Every structure is written in structure tokens, then in C-alpha cells.
Amino acid sequence: MNALQASHSASYSGRPLERPTRLARTRLQQRVHCSAAVRPVAAAGVRIDVEKTSWNSRRIFASVSVATPKQSVWSALTDYDGLQKFIPSLVENRCLERSAYGAVLYQVGAQDVAMGVKFSAAVTLRCTEFQNGGLPESAMTRPPPGSPSASSAASAGSSMDQGGATSNGGSASSTMSAGGTGWSSGEPAASIESLYPFPATSAPGVRASDITFEMLEGDFQVFRGVWRMQQLSERLTLLSYALYVKPQAWLPVALIQGRIENEVVRNLEAVSRYAESRFQAQQAAGAGAQAQAQQAAGAGAQAQAQQAQRK
């Protein structure tokens, strides 16, 4: 967080937050076996990849193409008081603090696991905005080998293939680990624990706007990630998401991994639909206002012409 704090004033002052007196604890309302973990089903247009970083931690990368300018997606994700209106898994969302560069949020999420079993978790998150140019590279882990950004770095100076950038919009789901090692192979564990995960599904060479989130208090050991927005054309934005999650030691990540992945897929789809619907409504309202203005101008011109004829 040193690089982050050097770039922006932290929005969390360190003083006690105005939040519920007793933070809701992670709970499994019925006993569940690890074999009940559910694999994600990628929604149309969403790509999701999973990296096994340790026996009880994961990095999750996802992306979706949104048929709006980047500003529309940014406006949706920075509506901190209204995220519960379109994020399906949020049962509670409260903005505790606002600053020029972000907010502190208290959120409670819940999902059905299987056969009536519900998993819920509460977190207090610090969100920090990097609208012009994205999060400094020094605050992130290295681009994973084989990812578009890693390939771009290896061939510096090469131009970005526009078709390759938008290929992330295809529906896919895979696990980027084998034999217990993944993209993080050779990367210090301390870096994975302390830095933000690099948005591996983002488009190389395209200017980014980022929103980081980090758990200050809650029901995980670590919960940290990045929302990245990149405008690929006038009305096409690539929305990428990267999450590093490490549950408490008594809750094996294998038990909830599938549900976290499913939640990520649902959330990206929800953000995409919400941003697109708002943009379409704004376009329709603008077109209606323009038509009314043209009609009024025409009527005014006609009235002036009639007045001139009378004279």
C-alpha cells in the first residue's frame, strides 16, 4: 500500500469507523462437505480464470465487454451509495466515508451454497480511484506469464492487436494452475500477500481507469482486488476484475471457491447490464430533448415568419 498512499491520500483515516457494533461473522448455516464446491458457469460474454496461489488462497481474473463508453461504467462503479441496486449478492451496502479519491464501504454479501445452505460474509472495504492512467505498476504483482499484458511486455514496442484485445469478451472458464503451481510460480509469497493482483485479462497498451478495493476489517484474512476499465472504441469498454482472496484458516478455500467465482461472473454481468441500460436511457433522453429543441426552434421560426408577413 506504500505506492498507493504515495499517489493518493488514503480515504480511511485510521480512526474507529461508524459501523455496526458487532461485525457479522462468516457463517455456514448448515454443515457442508468440501466435495460440494461448485464450479463456475461463465455467463455469455464473461471470461474467468482461476489461479491457485496456495492451499488456502486464490487469485481470480475475469472480464466482460460493455457496450458503452468507459465513463458509463466508471459512473456505475463509483455510485458507492447505490451499488446494492444492481450487485446481486449484496444484502447490505453502506458508504461510511467519502474522499476525493474513493470511499470506505461496509458490505454484507450472501449466496446459497447448496441444498438450502447459505454462506454470508461481512467486510469493510477501502476503495481508491485511479481514473487517469490506472494503478501504479509498483502497487501490483507482475503480469502473469501467458497473459496478454505479459506478452506485450516481452515484446515492448509492438502494437496492440485490436482483435486480440476484444477477444476477452468470449465466454470461457479455466484454472491457471497445474500440480499446485500457477501464474505465481517464482513470485515471492510476500508480493502476492501485500500487492494488488494485476488484472490479467485486461488489454495491453490501452489507457486504464482503475478502482482498487482492500479489506480493512472482515471475515477473510485477505480480500483485495482491482476493477479496471479500458475504452476500446467509442462505445465499447473492456471491464476487467482481479481478486486475491484468502479465507480464514478454518474455512478451506476449496469449499467456497466455486461460489466466489460464480459471484464474480454474476457481478460482471450485472455491472454490464446496468451500465448499458443507463447509457441507453441517457441516449434516449438526449435524443428526445434534441427533438423537442428542434421542434421548438421550428415553431419559433414559423411564428417569426408569420409575424413578418403581417407587417
Salt bridges, closest charged atoms under 4 A:
ASP49 OD2 - ARG47 NE 2.83
GLU51 OE1 - ARG59 NE 2.73
ASP79 OD2 - LYS85 NZ 3.67
ASP81 OD2 - ARG98 NH1 3.86
GLU92 OE2 - ARG94 NE 3.16
GLU97 OE2 - ARG15 NH2 3.95
ASP112 OD1 - LYS118 NZ 2.96
GLU187 OE1 - ARG59 NH2 3.44
GLU193 OE2 - LYS246 NZ 3.03
ASP210 OD2 - ARG228 NH2 2.80
GLU214 OE1 - ARG126 NH2 3.42
GLU214 OE2 - ARG224 NH2 3.23
GLU217 OE1 - ARG19 NH2 2.77
ASP219 OD1 - ARG25 NH1 3.22
GLU261 OE2 - ARG39 NH1 3.47
GLU269 OE1 - ARG273 NH1 3.90
